[in-house]
Amino acid sequence: MPFYLLLPLFAAIFYAFGSITLKRALREGVGMRQLFHFSNIVLGLMFLPLLLHGAGSAHWTEIWRPLLMGTIFFAGNWLTFLAIRRGDVSLVTPLMGTKVVFVALGVVLLTGRGPSIVLWGAAALTTISIFVMGLTDIKMGNRLLFTIITALSSAAIFAFSDVMVSAWAAKFGALPFLAIGCGTVGLWSAVIWFFQGRPDFFPHGGGANAAWWGAVLIAIQAMILSFALAFFDDATGLNIVYTSRGLWVIALVMAFGAVLGNYEHRAAGRSFLWRVLGTVLLTIAIVIAVLDRAHATIQ
């Protein structure tokens, strides 16, 4: 197995812990707008030191590229928070796994190069698994349909953001690109926070610790995945492995739900079983993708 595929695997695990922790912060009284802006600014600040490495050799005339990527990422992040606020993370996170299909399409549109037929098959299986996860909610026509649509929209936006990182970062200067792009996410939040009348910024009360931990964990996973996208030209393969975050979320909810303050596996009932079935299909897709990349590396 190509060693770089371990990076999105680690990112997926950090994301699973982070998303469950952010959901707990929301449930314990932290406002969504407050948590959203706080998390974005933490993300921007953690990426900012990267600007010190390679800034002198960066192509500053192309600065619009990381600025555009950061703006698109900001929009995707807002939709993610909205989906997590309205729905279960055990549904939202696997649904966002459809990002891999949008990534494959984005690679074709932006670079003219398409994934292998095997990788397209894995991406298609990923999509099927995602809809199996949400099958009960769609059939019931309940309010979670809003969550599904929001999560899918977020996945599409994040996908094109990932393709931009993969296609543009190395040419601009990988580390400065990531610093400016993620700094833009934090800057957008700071500007909006200011025009919203500068409400309380730092989370307080019972959900403060969860907010801090969630923001840091999400930033760490973003750094890991961003490095992988910037330095390894395999956006589709990386994202197929990254979709395992849905698997990790469900595993964490089932094994440590009580400790983490999450009881979705009880509240969701039969829907949760569909999510588990979808996760099994998703795991098969990941294995196919890893084997395909390993075969390509050997050749």
N, C-alpha and C positions, 0 to 999 in steps of 0.2 A: 504494500500500500504506500502511495506517495506520502512522505512524512508531512507535507504541508496540509494534508486533509485533517490532521490532528488539530490544527488551529480552529477551523469552524466547529469542530466537535467541542473543544474547550469553551468557545464562545457560546455555543448552544446551552451548555450547562450553566454558565454564568447568567445567561439570559433567563433561564428557567427560574433560578433563585431570585433574580432581580425583579421579574414581572410579578411573581407571587408576593414578594415583599412590598412592592409598590401597591398592589391590590390591598394588602393589609393596611398600609398607610391610609388609603382612601377610606377603608372601612372603619378606621379608628379616628376619623374626623379631619384628616388633612384635606383641604379643598383641592379639587382637580386642577384649577388654574394655578394655584400656588405650587402644587407638586410638579406640574408640567414645566413651569418656568424655572423652578429650583433645579429640577433634573437636567434641563437643557443647559443651564449656566454651569453646573458642575461638569457636564460633558465638555463644554467649551474650554473651561479652565484646565481640565486634565489633559486635553490635547495641545494646549497653548505652548508648553515647553518644546514641542517638536519643531516649532518655528526657529529655534536656535540652531538646528542641524540642517545644513544645506540651503539656508536662506540666501546665501551669497550667489549660489549657482542656479537659483530658481528662475524660471522664465516669467518675469513679472508682467510682461505685456499680455500674458494669457491669464491674468488673475481672475478674469470673469468666469473661468471654468470652475475653480473651487468655490467661488461665490455662488454660482448657479447650483452646484451640487449641494451646498449647505442649505440653500433656500428650499430646494426640493425635499431634502432630508427633514427640514423643519416641518413642512406640510405633512409628510408621512408620519412624523412623530406625534403630531397633534391628533391625527386620526387614530393612531394606536392607543393613545391615552383615552380618547373618547370611547373606543371599543372596550377597553379594559374596565372603564368606569361602568358601562352599561351591561357587560356580559361576563361570563366566567373565563378565567385565564386558560382553563383546560379546553375551551372552545376557541378563544381568540388566537392563542399562540399556534395551534396546529393550522388554523385557517390561514395564518400569515405565511405558512409554508408554500402556498401557491406562488410566492415570490419567485420560486425557481423557474416557473414557466415564463413569467414576465421577464426574468433575467435572460433566458434563452432567446426570447423575441427581441429584447433590447440589444443583445450582442449582435444579432443579425442586422438590425436597423442601423446601429451605430458603427459597426466595424465591417459588416458584410461577410463575416465569418460565422458559420453555424456550428452547433454542437454535433457530435456523432449521432447516428441513428439510435444507437443503444442509449445514449444520454437523453435523447428526445423521448425514448420510451420510458425511461426512469422519471422524467419530468411529467409525462402524461399520467403515470401511475401515482405520482405524488398528488396530482390534481384530483384523481379519483378518490384517493384516500382522504383528502381534505373534505370532499363533499359527503363521503360516508360519515365523517365525524359530525357534520352538521345536518345530516339527513332528517333526523327526528324533529329538530327545531324548524326546518323548512316545511316539512309535511304538516306540522301543527299550526303553521302560520302565525306563531306567537311573536312577541316583541323582539325576540332574539334575531329575527330576520334583519333588523337594523344593525345589530352587532356584526352579523355575517357580512353584510354589504360594506360596512365601515372597515372591517378587517381586510377584506379583499382589496378595497381601494388603497388602503395603507400599503398592502403588499406590492401593488403595482407601482406606487410611487417610490417605495424603497428599492424596488428592482432597478429602476432606471437610475437611481442614485448610485447603486452598486456598480452598474455598468459604466457610469461616468468615472468612478474611482478606478476601475480596472483599466479603462481605455486612456484616461488622461493623466493619472497621478504620476506615473514614471516620467512622462514627457515634461511635465511642469517641474518636477522635483517632488518625490513621493511624500516625504515628511512635511515640508511646507504646505503641500496640497491638503494633507489631512488636517494640519493645524488650522489653516484658513477656513476650510470647509466646515469643520466642527465648531470653530470659533464663530462662524457665521450663524450657526444654530443658536448658540448662546447669545449672540448679539441681537438676533431677532426677538428672542424672549425678553431681553433687557429693555428693548425699545417698547415692545407691547406692554410689558409690566409698567413702564413709566407712564404711558398714555392711559393705562387703566386706573391711574391715580395712586400708584405705588402702594398697593396693599401689602400686608405682611408678607415678607419674603421667606424668612426662615421658618420651617415647620415647627410647631410647638405642640405640647400636649402629649397624649398617649401615642400618637402616630409619628412623632418626631424621629425616633430611632429607626423605625421602618423606612421612613422617607430618606434618611441619610444612607442607610445600607442599600436600599433599592437604587438610588441615584448612582452611587459608586459602582455597584455591580453592573448596571446597564452601561455605564461609561467604559468599564473594563472590557465587557464583551464587544462593545463597539470598536475599541482599539484593536483587539485581537483580530476581528473580522476585517477591519479596514486595512491592517498590515497585510493580511493574507491576500486581499483583493489588489492592493497596490503593488505587491512584489511577485505574485504568482498569477500568470495569465490564464485563469481557469474559473471565471465568474460562475459559470453554470455548475461545474463540479463542486465548487466550494459551497454554493448555496443549497445543493441537494443534501450535503452532509449537515449543513446548518439547520435544515428543517427538522433535524432530530430534537430541536428544542421543544417541539410539541410532545415528543416521547418523554423527554425529561420532566416536563411540567406535569404530565399525567402520572408519571412514576412518583414524583415528589408529593403530589396531592394525595395519592393512595397510601404512600408509605409514611409520610411525615405531616399529613394535613393538620392533625391536631396540634402538633408542635408549632407549625407555621401559622396557625390560626385560620386554616382554610378547610372548608367542609363541602366543597363542590361535589365530591364523589358521592355524597349522601343526598344532597339537595337536588342534583340533576337527575337522579334515578336512572331510567333506561337510556336516556340520552348519553350518559357517561359511558355505558357499555358500547354504544356506537362509536364513541370517540376512541375507545380502546381498540376496537376492530380497525378503525381507520388508521390508528397508530401502527398496527401490525403491518398493514399495506405500505405505510410510509417507511417503515424499517426495511422492508424488502426493496423499495426504490433506492434507499440509501446504499444498501449492499450492492445493488446492480451498478450504481454510479461509482462506488469505490473500486469495484472489480474492473470496470471499464477504464478508469484512470490508471489503475495499476498495469493493465494490459498495454495501454498507450505508452506508459513510461518504459516498460520492458522493451517495446519495439523501438 
